[in-house]
């Protein structure tokens, strides 16, 4: 009991010392408590620490915790909005005046713009779910497609509107007949109908899209994103004065003492178990990630009710859950019979705590290593996996993804993989069932149980092949040599799935077509791309869709080369996809009407590759192939 009191007192003392030293240095804490919003992190902060974020929330320290929280998006005289919730890089705000207008069906609602903060070298700000409203003179009779709606019950103007902006292509041009109208961007919560009051909402979701420099600063360098006196970006990683170093030194020393005291207090059994375990879970896995109790997650998932199962993979089952603070989460329950579950548990935490990217799923926390079960808690992504949309069954309610969305999925997945590779990480299990979609069809790449940290200055890692049949890199499979080009091959399979809507492996197909990669390469060899394409995509009826699909197929062909050295890097893949989407060739000029392939690899090289005779890809991880050796390398699992 004496030891326990001593430990608690020492913890309180060290906490106060930490706060004092932090204040002296003007440093920012990793998070701030903000009442019912829970813990908020950069890019959000409190008005008491405005220098610690990009958007400051007022009222975080106000009691009780349920007290209203507000935010201003511009200067001190701008409109004050109520904050409803904060999710990773998105904040949901409500305009009380707009709510009254909508409730009273007042046309003043169609004049209420939410003015976003200006883009800076740190970040840009996006209204995630919005629609463009055209307010026009009532004498105007524009010629519009059937996709547009008209509302003429306002006394001073008529309004016209089409699809939500998330569903418009980057090069989309508004009809010229609306050029004389004024526009306003309004938040929506449902697909538009002829009655705009049914879809327009007073709740706006603002996403903070950090610049690449800021992403790298936060992720790789563990720094702080700032602007200098000239308004240019810089990453603050230094500047720790003597007081900070002393504080950290005392804190670390005292922590070690406290841990030893607690272990001693728990008697020799625990001491022996801690020091004799040949594979102990490192205490560092708790740094930077909250620890949930097993009981909390049992309550959140309603005792892992089967009706809450979201999916099942090779390492565990994922359940939908709702935490006591109201957050919706996905809880991965690792299989108990998996002897490598502790390694995979630690691996996901180690990988995800060092990454920060809008296209990667966020880890909210985990259970402790000595918990009854090993559980990982992620943000909940509500719109399912890309696989569930592509390979939907008639009994499901999921709609077919249009080509515009599939192109968006390809670019955002490539963005995530390029970021991983820049962070020296190989995903090792890229597939459509590990690509999640949110309500606006934004990509979140998930499942890092097999991912590897890639040592610097080596060409490959020697390791037993792991992954999913149909997606495994043939060279990795036969040579046991993992490289970042292994992810490129798997992504090539994903591209073919996006084009065809066919699964990577299908035992119901002819034996030579069971593997989708083999089928695709063969069809591209004989210029029969049309035979691969999902008929619902408009390949024959839309010239621009046809051009893009042919170009993506040729890019996939390059990714699916047996020799890894013939495959492009993920950075090159991303560049080509963006060029395909924009409709521009390498010189930056608009492409001709005839379909062609924009590529970072010369078109003659593509033709040369197409003339090569290639061996079939493995259908199972146990297939045997010959191999050639390269060096240097590193060995591992």
Secondary structure, DSSP 8 states (H G I E B T S, - for coil): -HHHHHHHHHHHHHHHHHHHHHHHHT---S-EE-GGG-EE-TTEEEGGGGGG-SEEEETTT-SSTTS--EEESSSTTS-EEEEEEEETTEEEEE-HHHHHHHHTT-GGGGG---------SSEEEEESSEEEEEEE-TT------TT-EEE---SS-EEEE-S-GGGS-TT----GGGTTSEEEEEEBSS---S-GGGTB-SEEEEEEEE-HHHHHHHHTS--EEEE-TTS-EEEE-----HHHHHHHHHHHHHHHHHHHHHHHHT-HHHHHHHHH-TT---GGGGTTSEE--HHHHHHHTTTT-GGGEEEE-SSEEEEEEE-TTS-EEEEEEE-TT-TTHHHHHHHHHHHHTT---TTB--EEEE--TTSSS-EEEEE--TT-BHHHHHT--TTS------HHHHHHHHHHHHHHHHHHHHTTEE-S---GGGEEE-TT--EEE---TT-EE--TT-SEEE----S-TTTS-HHHHHH-EE-HHHHHHHHHHHHHHHHH---SB-TTS-GGGSBHHHHHHHHHHTT-GGGTS-GGG-TTT-HHHHHHHHHHHHHHHHHT-SSGGGS--HHHHHHHHHHHHHTB-TTS-B--SS-----SS-HHHHHHHHTS------SSTT--------SSEEE--
